[in-house]
Amino acid sequence: MLDSSGSEGASWPAVKRFAQAVVDSFNVATARVHMASVEFSTNARVAVPLNDSRAALADGIRGMPFLGQTTAIGRGLASALGE
């Protein structure tokens, strides 16, 4: 889950780098680890559905726009649980 609310504006590039570092620290593969990525602000969305592709995760994280609104972590959690 990545917080893309207004309070993260200056930190957004670092947040995305950290998320990529987390992905890189796991053995993401078919018979190993599967991951998904959820972005939240006022609303939440599954940016990358649960999968086993490190490249898909990297592309999804890299492509996440900064939303810059309020912080609705509950919506982010609900989206993650739905995934």
C-alpha positions, 0 to 999 in steps of 0.5 A: 500500500502506497500513501499518495495523499497530499502529505506525501507530496515531496516524498512521493518519489522516495515512497515509490523507490522504497516500494520498488526496493521492497519488491526487489527484496523478495523472490517474486516468481510463480512458485514463490512470492506473489504481490499486489500494489494498492495506492490510496489517497481520498480514494484507493485503487489496485494499481497492480493486481496480485501477480508473480511478475517483478516487471509488472510490479515495477511498471505499476509502481513507476506509473503510479501518479501522485494523487495529492488529496486527503488520507483515507487509509481505510479505503486502501486497506479495503482495496487490499483486502478485496484483492 
